[in-house]
Amino acid sequence: PKPRQFGQEVTKRESSHPGAMEFLNCCKKAKQNTFLNEDEKLDLLPPFKTADRRDSSRGGRRCSPKVCGKACCIAFGIMALVLVLVYFSVMFSMEDPCFVYEAEAALVSPKAAAKAGVRPPVHAGTKKNEGEMPLDLTGIWWIRWTNWTANPDGWNNIPWNRVTYGIYNALKLEELMSFEGATVNSTHFPLTLSSPTGEAYHWGFTNSLAGRIAMNFAAKSIPDAPLNINFENKTHAQLGGFGGRAYMTMLDEDRWLRSTEVKGDRYGVPSYQLTRIVYEDGSISKYFPAFLDHMGSTKIRVFSNNNQCERLSGVAPRISKSCEPIAKECAAPNAAHLKNDDEEDKRGGSRSFTL
């Protein structure tokens, strides 16, 4: 058809094709949004070609709502990404967070920590005051993300899952845990084990950016909320996690496979090996060197008290380096609390390292 002025009626033949009408409506919207100059003319293509065309010599600018919407989304996404990067850059610059204890990975060994004259970052679980617990989960455990599978053709050997393990290992988000203070509801199987893994010196994060972000989220949890694990027998257990049913399967005395059920497969992903690296007597296992190689120069960070208010404020980005305003705001004598903990640890008091 011949070129026509904007808004001129479309002939019956042209209007019979939906593409032409859709194109004209789009152009009308664009004009209403001032994306067209008053003197700009629109050329309609033949009925069976719905793409628009324009003569660049006519000047002006035209933007369809769909294109402009994508541009706005991209711009908003870039702005949001910049804000997030700024936020976490500030967090990463925090070298002295409040109510957090930081130590070299080598000091996870109680003997190495004692030699250096400092406390280990994670409490080792022991059988002291344990009662008749028919399980050995003493010591300190490494959350080791490795590509292990009981089935060579299983979920873990899918290339994308292998990449996922590599990425998670590189992030060093959370590394250690202790079952100190755990209790069971029976001395016979099946039984439920409840462990306060959120308490101070129980769960080891890191000083990596991902580890600091993880601590920020973990601070929102109730510190003494228990982790419940249902043991079917001495070698198999079930728990909730990653949005689905998760399992623990004993590989040997120092390793448990933590897997997720996927399409009926008990050994699906994500999964990791819960690996004992320190025994209850303070000696290290054969897996401790692998843990040190994995950590490199990255340090372990743990919460140093059980005050949720102080945790939330202590790990959040802030301008002031002083912890006193936070303690006053939360109305908790934090310094005295930590001093009492240290004194009780030294004299073997009520805070003994008990699983």
C-alpha positions in Angstrom: 0.0 0.0 0.0 1.0 3.6 -0.5 2.4 5.6 2.4 -0.3 7.5 4.3 -0.4 10.1 7.0 -0.5 8.9 10.6 -4.0 8.0 11.8 -5.4 7.7 8.2 -8.0 4.9 8.0 -6.8 1.5 7.0 -8.5 -0.1 4.0 -10.6 -3.3 4.5 -8.0 -5.3 2.7 -5.2 -4.1 5.0 -7.3 -4.4 8.2 -8.1 -8.0 7.4 -4.5 -8.9 8.3 -4.0 -8.8 12.1 -0.3 -8.0 11.8 -1.0 -4.6 10.1 -3.6 -3.6 12.8 -1.3 -4.6 15.6 1.5 -2.6 14.1 -0.7 0.5 13.7 -2.0 0.3 17.3 1.6 0.0 18.5 2.5 3.1 16.5 -0.4 5.1 18.0 0.7 4.2 21.5 4.2 5.3 20.6 2.9 8.7 19.4 0.9 9.2 22.5 4.0 8.7 24.5 5.8 11.4 22.5 8.3 9.0 20.9 7.2 10.3 17.4 7.7 13.7 15.9 4.6 15.4 14.6 5.7 15.3 11.1 6.9 11.7 11.1 5.3 9.4 8.6 4.8 5.6 9.0 5.1 3.2 6.1 3.0 0.1 6.4 4.6 -3.0 4.9 2.7 -5.4 2.7 0.0 -7.3 4.6 2.1 -10.5 5.1 5.1 -8.6 6.6 4.6 -7.4 10.1 8.0 -5.9 10.8 8.2 -2.1 10.8 10.5 0.0 8.7 11.4 3.7 8.7 13.3 6.2 6.6 16.3 7.3 8.8 16.4 10.6 6.9 13.1 11.7 8.5 14.6 12.1 11.9 12.9 11.5 15.3 12.9 8.4 17.4 10.4 5.6 17.8 10.3 3.0 20.5 7.7 0.3 20.9 6.3 -0.4 24.4 7.9 -3.9 24.3 11.4 -2.6 23.5 11.1 0.3 25.9 10.0 -2.1 28.6 13.0 -4.3 28.1 15.3 -1.2 28.2 13.8 -0.1 31.5 14.2 -3.6 33.0 17.8 -3.7 31.9 18.5 -0.3 33.4 16.8 -1.2 36.7 18.7 -4.5 36.8 22.1 -2.7 36.4 21.2 -0.1 39.1 20.1 -2.9 41.5 23.4 -4.8 40.8 25.5 -1.7 41.5 23.7 -1.2 44.8 24.1 -4.8 45.8 27.8 -4.7 45.0 28.3 -1.5 47.0 26.4 -3.0 49.9 28.5 -6.2 50.0 31.7 -4.3 49.3 31.1 -2.4 52.5 30.4 -5.7 54.2 33.6 -7.2 52.8 35.6 -4.2 54.1 34.5 -5.0 57.7 37.6 -6.6 59.3 36.3 -6.3 62.8 32.7 -7.4 63.1 31.2 -7.4 66.5 30.4 -10.6 68.5 32.2 -12.7 65.9 35.4 -14.8 66.6 37.9 -15.2 63.8 40.8 -17.6 63.6 43.2 -19.2 61.1 42.0 -22.6 59.8 45.0 -24.4 61.4 43.7 -23.3 64.8 40.6 -25.5 64.4 43.0 -28.1 66.0 42.6 -27.6 69.8 46.3 -28.6 70.3 47.5 -26.0 67.8 45.2 -23.3 69.4 46.5 -24.2 72.8 50.1 -23.8 71.6 49.3 -20.4 70.1 47.6 -19.3 73.3 44.2 -18.8 71.8 40.8 -20.6 71.8 39.8 -22.8 68.9 37.0 -21.3 66.8 34.7 -24.4 67.0 34.0 -26.4 70.2 34.8 -30.1 69.8 32.0 -32.4 70.9 32.9 -35.1 73.5 31.2 -37.9 75.3 31.4 -36.1 78.6 27.9 -35.8 80.2 26.6 -37.5 77.1 24.7 -40.3 78.7 23.9 -43.5 76.7 24.0 -42.0 73.2 24.4 -44.9 70.7 26.2 -42.7 68.2 29.6 -41.3 67.8 29.3 -37.8 66.5 32.1 -36.3 68.7 34.8 -34.0 67.5 34.6 -31.3 64.8 33.1 -32.0 61.4 33.9 -30.5 58.0 31.0 -29.8 55.5 33.0 -31.1 52.6 31.4 -30.5 49.2 32.8 -33.2 46.9 31.6 -35.1 43.9 30.7 -38.4 45.5 28.0 -40.8 44.4 27.0 -44.4 45.1 25.9 -44.7 41.5 28.5 -43.9 38.7 25.6 -42.8 36.5 23.9 -40.9 39.3 22.9 -37.2 39.7 26.3 -36.2 41.0 28.1 -37.1 37.8 26.0 -34.8 35.6 28.4 -32.1 34.3 26.4 -29.2 35.6 26.3 -30.7 39.1 30.1 -31.1 39.0 30.4 -27.5 38.2 28.0 -26.6 41.1 30.3 -28.4 43.5 33.3 -26.5 42.2 31.5 -23.2 42.6 30.3 -24.0 46.1 33.7 -25.1 47.2 35.3 -21.9 45.8 32.7 -19.7 47.7 33.7 -21.2 51.1 30.3 -20.3 52.5 30.1 -22.6 55.6 32.7 -25.1 56.5 32.5 -26.6 60.0 30.0 -27.8 62.6 29.9 -29.4 66.0 27.3 -31.6 67.7 28.2 -30.2 71.2 25.2 -30.2 73.4 23.2 -32.7 71.3 20.5 -34.9 73.0 18.6 -37.9 71.9 15.0 -39.0 72.8 15.9 -42.7 73.2 18.9 -44.9 73.8 17.6 -47.3 71.1 16.9 -46.9 67.4 15.0 -45.4 65.9 15.7 -42.1 67.7 15.8 -38.4 67.1 18.9 -36.4 67.8 18.5 -32.6 68.5 21.6 -30.5 68.3 21.9 -26.7 68.9 24.1 -26.1 65.9 23.3 -22.4 65.9 24.8 -21.6 69.3 28.2 -19.8 69.7 31.3 -21.7 68.5 29.1 -24.5 66.9 28.9 -23.5 63.2 31.9 -22.4 61.3 31.5 -19.8 58.5 34.4 -18.0 56.8 35.7 -14.5 56.2 35.1 -14.8 52.5 32.4 -12.5 50.9 30.0 -15.5 50.7 30.8 -16.5 54.2 30.0 -13.0 55.5 26.7 -12.9 53.6 25.9 -16.3 55.1 26.5 -15.1 58.6 24.2 -12.1 57.9 21.4 -14.4 57.0 22.2 -16.9 59.9 22.0 -14.1 62.4 18.3 -13.9 61.8 17.8 -17.5 63.1 17.2 -18.3 66.8 20.6 -19.3 68.2 19.4 -22.2 70.3 16.9 -23.6 67.7 17.8 -27.3 67.4 18.7 -29.2 64.3 16.7 -32.5 64.4 17.9 -35.6 62.8 15.9 -38.8 62.7 18.1 -41.9 62.8 16.6 -45.1 61.4 19.6 -47.1 62.7 23.3 -46.6 63.4 24.1 -45.9 59.7 21.1 -44.1 58.2 19.2 -40.9 59.1 16.7 -38.5 57.6 16.3 -34.7 58.0 14.8 -31.8 56.2 16.9 -29.5 54.0 17.3 -27.8 50.6 13.5 -27.7 50.3 13.1 -31.5 50.2 13.8 -34.7 52.1 17.5 -35.2 52.9 19.4 -38.2 54.2 22.6 -39.1 56.0 24.3 -42.3 55.2 27.4 -43.5 57.1 30.4 -44.1 54.8 32.9 -44.9 57.6 33.6 -43.9 61.1 34.7 -40.4 60.0 32.4 -39.7 57.1 28.7 -39.4 56.5 27.1 -38.7 53.1 24.5 -36.0 53.3 22.3 -36.4 50.2 19.0 -35.1 48.9 16.1 -37.2 47.5 15.6 -36.4 43.8 12.8 -38.2 41.8 12.8 -41.1 44.3 16.6 -41.4 44.3 17.9 -41.2 47.9 21.4 -40.3 46.7 20.5 -37.2 44.7 22.1 -33.7 44.8 22.9 -31.5 46.4 25.0 -33.6 48.6 28.2 -33.3 50.7 30.4 -35.4 52.9 30.2 -34.6 56.6 33.8 -35.4 57.5 35.4 -35.5 60.9 38.7 -33.6 61.0 39.2 -33.4 64.8 38.5 -36.1 67.4 37.2 -35.5 70.9 40.6 -35.8 72.4 41.9 -32.9 70.3 43.9 -35.0 67.8 43.4 -34.5 64.1 42.1 -37.1 61.6 43.7 -38.0 58.3 41.3 -35.5 56.6 42.6 -32.5 58.4 45.4 -31.7 55.8 42.8 -31.8 53.0 40.7 -29.3 55.0 43.8 -26.9 55.3 44.5 -27.2 51.6 40.9 -26.4 50.9 40.9 -23.3 53.2 44.2 -21.8 52.0 44.4 -18.3 53.6 40.7 -18.1 54.3 39.8 -17.8 58.0 37.1 -19.4 60.0 34.4 -17.2 61.6 31.9 -18.1 64.3 29.3 -16.3 66.4 30.8 -15.7 69.8 27.6 -15.3 71.8 23.9 -16.3 71.7 22.3 -12.9 71.7 20.3 -12.6 68.5 20.0 -8.9 68.7 23.8 -8.4 68.9 24.4 -10.9 66.2 22.1 -9.1 63.7 23.7 -5.7 64.4 27.2 -7.1 64.8 27.5 -8.6 61.3 25.6 -5.9 59.4 27.6 -3.2 57.5 28.1 -0.1 59.6 30.2 3.0 59.8 31.3 2.8 63.5 33.8 0.2 64.5 32.8 0.2 68.1 30.6 -2.6 69.5 29.5 -0.7 72.6 26.5 1.1 70.9 25.2 -2.3 69.8 25.5 -3.8 73.2 23.7 -0.8 74.8 21.0 -1.0 72.2 20.4 -4.7 72.8 20.6 -4.1 76.6 22.9 -7.0 77.2 26.2 -7.0 79.2 28.0 -8.9 76.4 31.6 -8.3 77.6 30.8 -9.9 81.0 29.0 -12.8 79.3 32.0 -13.7 77.1 34.4 -13.3 80.0 32.3 -15.7 82.1 32.3 -18.2 79.2 36.1 -18.1 78.9 36.6 -18.5 82.7 34.3 -21.5 82.8 36.1 -23.1 79.9 39.4 -22.7 81.6 38.3 -24.3 84.9 36.1 -27.0 83.3 32.9 -25.5 84.4 29.3 -25.8 83.1 30.4 -25.0 79.5 32.3 -28.2 79.1 32.8 -29.5 75.5 29.8 -31.9 75.5 28.2 -33.5 72.5 
